Amino acid sequence: MIKIDDRFSFNRDKYNWILYETRMGKDKDDNDKAHTDLSFHGTLTQVCAAIIDRRQGDCESLIQLMEMTADAADRLTAFMTEKTE
């Protein structure tokens, strides 16, 4: 598995790229607990697009959104391609 940061990691099986998104939540006793959501993607570019899309939800202004998206797909794809080689 390749870890991007504390929130995202990914790997590949025979059929898909699998994106893991970890978030903190609570268990039934109100204790902190890490939850991991999986999503499945056909290409590495789709994994990158999913990460960018989810990160855009964290932006608090249009300027921040524009800065984040400027060349983000190319930079993230290059980073992840380098990690998988």
Secondary structure as the mmCIF struct_conf table of DSSP 4:
data_model
#
loop_
_struct_conf.conf_type_id
_struct_conf.id
_struct_conf.beg_label_comp_id
_struct_conf.beg_label_asym_id
_struct_conf.beg_label_seq_id
_struct_conf.end_label_comp_id
_struct_conf.end_label_asym_id
_struct_conf.end_label_seq_id
STRN STRN1 ILE A 2 LYS A 3
BEND BEND1 ASP A 5 ARG A 7
STRN STRN2 PHE A 8 ARG A 12
BEND BEND2 LYS A 14 TYR A 15
STRN STRN3 TRP A 17 LYS A 26
TURN_TY1_P TURN_TY1_P1 LYS A 28 ASP A 29
BEND BEND3 ASP A 30 ASP A 30
STRN STRN4 ASP A 32 HIS A 41
BEND BEND4 GLY A 42 THR A 43
HELX_RH_AL_P HELX_RH_AL_P1 LEU A 44 GLN A 56
TURN_TY1_P TURN_TY1_P2 GLY A 57 ASP A 58
BEND BEND5 SER A 61 SER A 61
HELX_RH_AL_P HELX_RH_AL_P2 LEU A 62 THR A 69
TURN_TY1_P TURN_TY1_P3 ALA A 70 ASP A 71
HELX_RH_AL_P HELX_RH_AL_P3 ALA A 72 THR A 84
#
